[in-house]
Amino acid sequence: MPAEDQPSQGPSARRARPWGRVGAAILGVMAVSGPQASTQAAIDVPVRLQLAQGSGAQAPRIAVISTVVAEPASRTPLQIHIAPTEAIPRNSFLQLRGLPPTASLSEGQAIAPGSWAVPLVGLPSLALQLPATISGRSELLISLVGQDGKLLAEARVALIIQPVPQSAATEKGAAQPAAPAPRPKPLALTPADRENAERLIARGERDLEQGNIALARQFFLRAAQAGLARGALLLAATYDPRELARMRAVGVQPNLAEARKWYERALELGASEASERLATLEQDRF
C-alpha cells in the first residue's frame, strides 16, 4: 500500500483510541445528527454509563410488621428481617428504642432505659418479654447500626399492649386456667462448643476480678447464648444487687429485670442454683 494511502499513526490518532465504546457512541450521534450533536453526546454518554455502573449497589433494609399487639405478662416474638444479607456490614447490630422501661428482650442487653442493643445472630429468636403490670401504646424505633456507629437503616413499629378481653378469656362463664408453658430443654453442646464457651467464661472471670464488669458481661453473654448454664448464671449475677454488693462493684447499677431474665435462662439450661437466686430477687422487690 502506498504511504499516502496508509492510515495516519500520528499523536492525534493514538489519542483517539482509548475512547472505545464511548467514542463510538459519540461518533454514531455525529453521523446521524451532524456535528451540532457532538458536544451533547460527549456529556450524555459518560453520564449514562456512570449511572448504569452505580445502579447495582443496594442498601440494607429492615422488614418488620407495622404493628405488634401483645398482652401483659407475655412473651411475644419480634420478627425482624434485614435484606439483602450481602449488603449488611460485618459486626453491625440492631438498636431498639422506645420500649417500656419494665419490658425486656430475649436477646441482647439493655444500654439505657427502654433501649436495647441486639446482635444480628439473635434475631431469629428475638422476643419481647412483658411484665403483668403494663399496658398502653408506644412506638419502637429499630435502627441498623454499623460497627463505627453509622446509621444504616431504620424502621418504626407501633407496640400496643392490652389485656385479653374478658369474653375471650372465659369459656362457658368460667375462666380457664392457662396451662404452664413447657420449659425448654437444655441445648446439647458439642465438645468443641463447650470448650469454646468455657474459654469465654474464663476470660470473663478474669475481667470480673479486675473490676471490669461491662467487659465481663460481653463474654458471659456469648457463653450463655451458646447454651452454657454457667454463662447465664454469671451474667445474671452482674445485674443482681446482692451479688454486686458481694463483688464490691463500684459504679455499676443493678437491674432486677435483667438478673431475673438470665437466672431464668440459667435454670432452663440446668443450673439448679439459679432457683434460689430467683427467690432472693423476689424478696428484694418488696
Backbone hydrogen bonds in HBPLUS format (Angstrom, degrees):
<---DONOR---> <-ACCEPTOR-->    atom                        ^
c    i                          cat <-CA-CA->   ^        H-A-AA   ^      H-
h    n   atom  resd res      DA  || num        DHA   H-A  angle D-A-AA Bond
n    s   type  num  typ     dist DA aas  dist angle  dist       angle   num
A0005-ASP N   A0002-PRO O   3.06 MM   3  5.39 144.5  2.19 105.3 115.5     1
A0006-GLN N   A0003-ALA O   3.35 MM   3  5.41 151.4  2.44 100.5 108.3     2
A0014-ARG N   A0010-GLY O   3.21 MM   4  6.54 160.8  2.25 153.7 159.1     3
A0015-ARG N   A0011-PRO O   2.96 MM   4  6.14 151.8  2.04 149.7 157.3     4
A0016-ALA N   A0013-ALA O   3.20 MM   3  5.26 135.5  2.41  97.0 108.9     5
A0019-TRP N   A0016-ALA O   3.34 MM   3  6.03 162.7  2.37 119.4 124.4     6
A0020-GLY N   A0017-ARG O   3.32 MM   3  6.35 155.2  2.38 135.0 135.5     7
A0023-GLY N   A0019-TRP O   3.31 MM   4  4.61 161.5  2.35  99.0 102.8     8
A0024-ALA N   A0020-GLY O   3.07 MM   4  6.38 154.4  2.14 145.3 153.1     9
A0025-ALA N   A0021-ARG O   2.93 MM   4  6.13 151.1  2.01 144.8 151.8    10
A0026-ILE N   A0022-VAL O   3.07 MM   4  6.38 155.3  2.13 147.2 153.5    11
A0027-LEU N   A0023-GLY O   2.90 MM   4  6.13 163.6  1.93 154.0 158.4    12
A0028-GLY N   A0024-ALA O   2.90 MM   4  6.05 145.9  2.01 140.1 149.8    13
A0029-VAL N   A0025-ALA O   3.11 MM   4  6.42 149.3  2.21 142.4 149.5    14
A0030-MET N   A0026-ILE O   2.97 MM   4  6.30 156.4  2.02 148.9 155.8    15
A0031-ALA N   A0027-LEU O   2.87 MM   4  6.09 150.0  1.96 145.8 153.8    16
A0032-VAL N   A0028-GLY O   3.19 MM   4  6.39 148.2  2.29 142.4 149.7    17
A0033-SER N   A0029-VAL O   2.74 MM   4  5.72 170.7  1.75 159.2 162.4    18
A0034-GLY N   A0030-MET O   2.81 MM   4  4.61 137.2  1.99 121.1 128.7    19
A0037-ALA N   A0034-GLY O   3.27 MM   3  6.11 158.5  2.32 124.1 127.9    20
A0038-SER N   A0035-PRO O   3.22 MM   3  5.37 158.8  2.27 106.6 113.0    21
A0041-ALA N   A0037-ALA O   3.01 MM   4  6.15 157.2  2.06 153.3 160.4    22
A0042-ALA N   A0038-SER O   3.00 MM   4  6.20 153.4  2.07 148.4 154.6    23
A0043-ILE N   A0040-GLN O   3.12 MM   3  5.22 134.9  2.33  97.2 109.6    24
A0044-ASP N   A0040-GLN O   2.88 MM   4  6.09 172.0  1.89 160.5 162.0    25
A0045-VAL N   A0041-ALA O   3.10 MM   4  5.83 171.2  2.10 148.5 151.3    26
A0048-ARG N   A0044-ASP O   2.93 MM   4  6.17 160.6  1.97 158.4 163.5    27
A0049-LEU N   A0045-VAL O   3.03 MM   4  6.26 157.9  2.08 153.4 159.6    28
A0050-GLN N   A0046-PRO O   2.90 MM   4  6.10 154.2  1.97 146.8 153.8    29
A0051-LEU N   A0047-VAL O   3.04 MM   4  6.29 159.0  2.09 152.2 156.9    30
A0052-ALA N   A0048-ARG O   3.08 MM   4  6.24 155.4  2.14 144.0 150.7    31
A0053-GLN N   A0049-LEU O   2.99 MM   4  6.21 151.4  2.07 147.0 154.3    32
A0054-GLY N   A0050-GLN O   3.11 MM   4  6.29 146.3  2.23 144.5 152.9    33
A0061-ARG N   A0083-ALA O   2.73 MM  22  5.46 153.3  1.80 152.1 159.9    34
A0083-ALA N   A0061-ARG O   3.07 MM  22  5.46 154.0  2.14 148.0 155.6    35
A0063-ALA N   A0081-HIS O   2.70 MM  18  5.06 176.3  1.70 160.7 162.1    36
A0081-HIS N   A0063-ALA O   2.98 MM  18  5.06 168.4  2.00 152.7 155.7    37
A0158-ALA N   A0066-SER O   2.87 MM  92  6.20 172.7  1.88 153.1 152.1    38
A0068-VAL N   A0158-ALA O   2.78 MM  90  6.16 164.1  1.80 167.0 171.8    39
A0160-ILE N   A0068-VAL O   2.85 MM  92  6.18 169.7  1.86 165.2 168.0    40
A0070-ALA N   A0160-ILE O   2.84 MM  90  6.21 164.1  1.87 161.4 166.1    41
A0162-GLN N   A0070-ALA O   3.03 MM  92  6.52 156.3  2.09 165.7 165.0    42
A0073-ALA N   A0131-PRO O   2.86 MM  58  4.49 155.8  1.91 106.5 104.9    43
A0130-LEU N   A0074-SER O   2.94 MM  56  5.45 172.5  1.94 166.1 168.6    44
A0076-THR N   A0128-LEU O   2.80 MM  52  4.98 158.1  1.84 149.1 150.2    45
A0128-LEU N   A0076-THR O   2.62 MM  52  4.98 170.0  1.63 149.6 148.8    46
A0078-LEU N   A0126-LEU O   3.01 MM  48  5.66 174.3  2.02 133.1 134.1    47
A0087-ALA N   A0084-PRO O   3.02 MM   3  5.53 154.7  2.08 112.7 120.7    48
A0088-ILE N   A0085-THR O   3.18 MM   3  5.44 166.4  2.20 110.2 114.4    49
A0093-PHE N   A0145-VAL O   2.93 MM  52  5.50 156.7  1.98 154.9 161.7    50
A0145-VAL N   A0093-PHE O   2.86 MM  52  5.50 175.7  1.86 173.8 173.5    51
A0094-LEU N   A0118-VAL O   2.94 MM  24  5.09 169.2  1.95 161.9 158.3    52
A0118-VAL N   A0094-LEU O   2.81 MM  24  5.09 167.7  1.82 149.4 153.3    53
A0095-GLN N   A0143-SER O   2.83 MM  48  5.15 153.2  1.90 149.0 157.0    54
A0143-SER N   A0095-GLN O   2.92 MM  48  5.15 163.2  1.94 149.2 154.9    55
A0096-LEU N   A0116-TRP O   2.89 MM  20  5.21 157.8  1.94 148.4 155.6    56
A0116-TRP N   A0096-LEU O   2.85 MM  20  5.21 156.1  1.91 148.3 156.5    57
A0097-ARG N   A0141-LEU O   3.01 MM  44  5.18 157.9  2.06 141.5 148.7    58
A0141-LEU N   A0097-ARG O   2.88 MM  44  5.18 162.4  1.91 146.4 152.3    59
A0099-LEU N   A0114-GLY O   3.12 MM  15  4.36 150.3  2.22 138.5 130.3    60
A0103-ALA N   A0100-PRO O   2.92 MM   3  5.30 161.7  1.96 118.0 124.1    61
A0104-SER N   A0129-GLN O   3.05 MM  25  5.21 157.0  2.10 147.2 153.6    62
A0129-GLN N   A0104-SER O   2.81 MM  25  5.21 174.8  1.82 159.1 158.2    63
A0106-SER N   A0127-ALA O   2.96 MM  21  5.28 147.5  2.07 149.1 154.9    64
A0109-GLN N   A0117-ALA O   3.06 MM   8  5.69 151.7  2.14 151.2 158.6    65
A0117-ALA N   A0109-GLN O   3.02 MM   8  5.69 165.3  2.04 162.2 162.1    66
A0111-ILE N   A0115-SER O   2.97 MM   4  5.81 163.1  2.00 140.3 145.9    67
A0115-SER N   A0112-ALA O   2.90 MM   3  5.01 164.9  1.93 134.1 131.5    68
A0122-GLY N   A0119-PRO O   2.97 MM   3  5.57 155.7  2.03 115.3 122.9    69
A0123-LEU N   A0120-LEU O   3.24 MM   3  5.47 168.6  2.25 109.8 113.3    70
A0126-LEU N   A0123-LEU O   3.16 MM   3  4.95 171.1  2.17 109.0 111.1    71
A0136-GLY N   A0161-ILE O   2.87 MM  25  5.18 157.5  1.92 150.7 143.9    72
A0161-ILE N   A0136-GLY O   2.74 MM  25  5.18 178.1  1.74 170.4 170.2    73
A0138-SER N   A0159-LEU O   2.91 MM  21  5.23 155.0  1.97 148.3 156.2    74
A0159-LEU N   A0138-SER O   2.76 MM  21  5.23 172.6  1.76 164.1 165.0    75
A0140-LEU N   A0157-VAL O   2.72 MM  17  5.05 170.0  1.73 164.6 163.4    76
A0157-VAL N   A0140-LEU O   2.94 MM  17  5.05 157.9  1.99 143.9 150.0    77
A0142-ILE N   A0155-ALA O   2.80 MM  13  5.16 173.0  1.80 168.9 167.9    78
A0155-ALA N   A0142-ILE O   2.87 MM  13  5.16 140.9  2.02 146.7 155.9    79
A0144-LEU N   A0153-ALA O   2.84 MM   9  5.09 167.1  1.86 146.4 149.2    80
A0152-LEU N   A0144-LEU O   2.77 MM   8  5.34 171.3  1.78 168.2 166.2    81
A0146-GLY N   A0150-LYS O   2.83 MM   4  5.10 168.1  1.84 150.7 154.3    82
A0149-GLY N   A0146-GLY O   2.90 MM   3  5.15 162.4  1.93 114.9 117.9    83
A0168-ALA N   A0165-PRO O   2.98 MM   3  5.40 130.5  2.23 106.9 119.7    84
A0169-ALA N   A0165-PRO O   3.05 MM   4  6.35 137.1  2.24 145.0 157.9    85
A0169-ALA N   A0166-GLN O   3.11 MM   3  4.96 126.3  2.41  90.5 105.1    86
A0171-GLU N   A0174-ALA O   3.09 MM   3  5.59 175.4  2.10 140.5 140.2    87
A0174-ALA N   A0171-GLU O   3.29 MM   3  5.59 168.6  2.30 110.0 113.1    88
A0194-ARG N   A0190-THR O   2.89 MM   4  6.12 164.7  1.91 163.1 167.3    89
A0195-GLU N   A0191-PRO O   2.96 MM   4  6.10 157.5  2.01 144.1 150.3    90
A0196-ASN N   A0192-ALA O   3.01 MM   4  6.23 158.3  2.06 146.7 152.4    91
A0197-ALA N   A0193-ASP O   2.90 MM   4  6.11 158.4  1.94 148.9 155.1    92
A0198-GLU N   A0194-ARG O   2.87 MM   4  6.07 154.0  1.94 149.1 156.0    93
A0199-ARG N   A0195-GLU O   3.08 MM   4  6.35 147.0  2.20 141.5 149.9    94
A0200-LEU N   A0196-ASN O   3.09 MM   4  6.46 150.6  2.18 144.2 152.1    95
A0201-ILE N   A0197-ALA O   2.97 MM   4  6.31 152.1  2.05 146.7 154.4    96
A0202-ALA N   A0198-GLU O   2.94 MM   4  6.23 160.2  1.98 148.6 153.2    97
A0203-ARG N   A0199-ARG O   2.97 MM   4  6.24 157.9  2.02 148.8 154.5    98
A0204-GLY N   A0200-LEU O   2.91 MM   4  6.14 159.6  1.95 148.9 154.8    99
A0205-GLU N   A0201-ILE O   2.87 MM   4  6.11 154.9  1.93 153.9 160.6   100
A0206-ARG N   A0202-ALA O   3.14 MM   4  6.39 147.8  2.25 142.2 149.8   101
A0207-ASP N   A0203-ARG O   3.18 MM   4  6.53 159.0  2.23 148.1 153.2   102
A0208-LEU N   A0204-GLY O   2.86 MM   4  6.09 146.6  1.97 143.1 153.6   103
A0209-GLU N   A0205-GLU O   2.96 MM   4  6.18 153.4  2.03 145.0 150.4   104
A0210-GLN N   A0206-ARG O   3.19 MM   4  6.48 139.1  2.37 138.9 149.5   105
A0210-GLN N   A0207-ASP O   3.17 MM   3  5.08 126.6  2.47  91.1 105.0   106
A0212-ASN N   A0207-ASP O   2.87 MM   5  5.16 146.1  1.98 162.3 153.5   107
A0211-GLY N   A0208-LEU O   3.02 MM   3  5.07 159.6  2.06 105.2 110.7   108
A0216-ALA N   A0212-ASN O   3.08 MM   4  6.30 157.5  2.14 145.9 153.0   109
A0217-ARG N   A0213-ILE O   2.91 MM   4  6.09 152.0  1.99 151.9 158.1   110
A0218-GLN N   A0215-LEU O   3.12 MM   3  5.38 127.7  2.40 101.9 114.3   111
A0220-PHE N   A0216-ALA O   3.01 MM   4  6.29 164.9  2.03 158.3 163.0   112
A0221-LEU N   A0217-ARG O   2.77 MM   4  5.84 154.2  1.84 149.1 156.5   113
A0222-ARG N   A0218-GLN O   3.19 MM   4  6.40 157.9  2.24 140.1 145.0   114
A0223-ALA N   A0219-PHE O   3.08 MM   4  6.31 155.2  2.14 145.3 152.1   115
A0224-ALA N   A0220-PHE O   2.87 MM   4  6.09 155.1  1.93 148.6 155.7   116
A0225-GLN N   A0221-LEU O   2.87 MM   4  6.09 159.0  1.91 151.8 157.6   117
A0226-ALA N   A0222-ARG O   3.04 MM   4  6.18 133.9  2.26 134.1 145.7   118
A0228-LEU N   A0223-ALA O   3.12 MM   5  5.68 164.5  2.15 150.4 148.6   119
A0227-GLY N   A0224-ALA O   2.96 MM   3  5.13 147.7  2.06 101.9 112.2   120
A0231-GLY N   A0228-LEU O   3.09 MM   3  5.43 128.3  2.37 104.4 117.3   121
A0232-ALA N   A0228-LEU O   3.42 MM   4  6.90 153.9  2.50 149.9 155.9   122
A0233-LEU N   A0229-ALA O   2.98 MM   4  6.25 157.3  2.04 151.8 158.9   123
A0234-LEU N   A0230-ARG O   2.90 MM   4  6.04 163.5  1.93 150.2 153.7   124
A0235-LEU N   A0231-GLY O   2.97 MM   4  6.07 154.3  2.04 143.4 151.2   125
A0236-ALA N   A0232-ALA O   2.95 MM   4  6.09 159.5  2.00 145.6 150.9   126
A0237-ALA N   A0233-LEU O   3.09 MM   4  6.32 149.1  2.19 140.1 148.5   127
A0238-THR N   A0235-LEU O   3.13 MM   3  5.39 136.1  2.34 101.5 112.8   128
A0239-TYR N   A0236-ALA O   3.00 MM   3  5.46 160.6  2.04 113.9 120.1   129
A0240-ASP N   A0236-ALA O   3.13 MM   4  6.30 122.1  2.48 140.3 155.8   130
A0240-ASP N   A0237-ALA O   3.27 MM   3  4.85 142.5  2.42  90.5 101.1   131
A0255-ASN N   A0239-TYR O   2.92 MM  16  4.99 160.4  1.96 130.7 136.1   132
A0244-LEU N   A0240-ASP O   2.88 MM   4  6.06 160.0  1.92 159.7 166.0   133
A0245-ALA N   A0241-PRO O   3.02 MM   4  6.15 150.1  2.11 140.3 148.0   134
A0246-ARG N   A0242-ARG O   2.97 MM   4  6.27 150.2  2.06 141.4 149.9   135
A0247-MET N   A0243-GLU O   2.90 MM   4  6.20 146.3  2.02 144.9 154.1   136
A0248-ARG N   A0244-LEU O   3.04 MM   4  6.11 114.0  2.49 131.4 147.5   137
A0249-ALA N   A0244-LEU O   3.09 MM   5  5.49 171.9  2.10 158.0 159.0   138
A0248-ARG N   A0245-ALA O   3.05 MM   3  4.88 144.4  2.18  94.8 105.8   139
A0259-ALA N   A0255-ASN O   2.93 MM   4  6.15 164.4  1.95 156.8 162.0   140
A0260-ARG N   A0256-LEU O   2.86 MM   4  5.98 163.0  1.89 148.6 153.3   141
A0261-LYS N   A0257-ALA O   2.97 MM   4  6.13 159.9  2.01 144.2 150.2   142
A0262-TRP N   A0258-GLU O   3.06 MM   4  6.31 166.4  2.07 155.2 156.9   143
A0263-TYR N   A0259-ALA O   2.90 MM   4  6.04 149.8  2.00 149.3 158.3   144
A0264-GLU N   A0260-ARG O   2.92 MM   4  6.05 160.7  1.96 151.0 156.0   145
A0265-ARG N   A0261-LYS O   3.04 MM   4  6.34 147.4  2.15 136.8 146.3   146
A0266-ALA N   A0262-TRP O   2.87 MM   4  6.02 154.3  1.93 140.3 147.0   147
A0267-LEU N   A0263-TYR O   2.90 MM   4  6.16 152.2  1.98 146.9 154.3   148
A0268-GLU N   A0264-GLU O   2.98 MM   4  6.26 152.1  2.06 143.7 151.1   149
A0269-LEU N   A0265-ARG O   2.99 MM   4  6.27 142.3  2.13 143.5 154.0   150
A0271-ALA N   A0266-ALA O   2.86 MM   5  5.31 167.4  1.87 147.3 143.6   151
A0270-GLY N   A0267-LEU O   3.12 MM   3  5.15 156.8  2.17 100.5 107.7   152
A0274-ALA N   A0271-ALA O   3.14 MM   3  5.77 159.2  2.19 115.0 121.3   153
A0275-SER N   A0272-SER O   3.15 MM   3  5.86 157.7  2.21 117.3 122.4   154
A0277-ARG N   A0273-GLU O   3.39 MM   4  6.74 158.2  2.44 145.1 151.0   155
A0278-LEU N   A0274-ALA O   2.94 MM   4  6.15 152.6  2.01 147.5 154.3   156
A0279-ALA N   A0275-SER O   3.11 MM   4  6.40 155.4  2.18 144.0 150.2   157
A0280-THR N   A0276-GLU O   3.05 MM   4  6.33 149.9  2.15 144.5 152.5   158
A0281-LEU N   A0277-ARG O   2.98 MM   4  6.29 150.8  2.07 146.1 154.0   159
A0282-GLU N   A0278-LEU O   3.07 MM   4  6.42 155.0  2.14 150.4 156.1   160
A0283-GLN N   A0279-ALA O   3.25 MM   4  6.58 145.5  2.37 139.3 147.9   161
A0283-GLN N   A0280-THR O   3.12 MM   3  5.12 121.3  2.48  93.8 108.4   162
A0284-ASP N   A0280-THR O   3.09 MM   4  6.45 144.9  2.22 144.0 153.7   163
A0284-ASP N   A0281-LEU O   3.00 MM   3  5.04 119.8  2.38  95.2 110.6   164
A0285-ARG N   A0282-GLU O   3.29 MM   3  5.28 143.4  2.43  94.9 105.0   165
A0286-PHE N   A0283-GLN O   3.29 MM   3  5.75 151.5  2.37 108.7 115.6   166
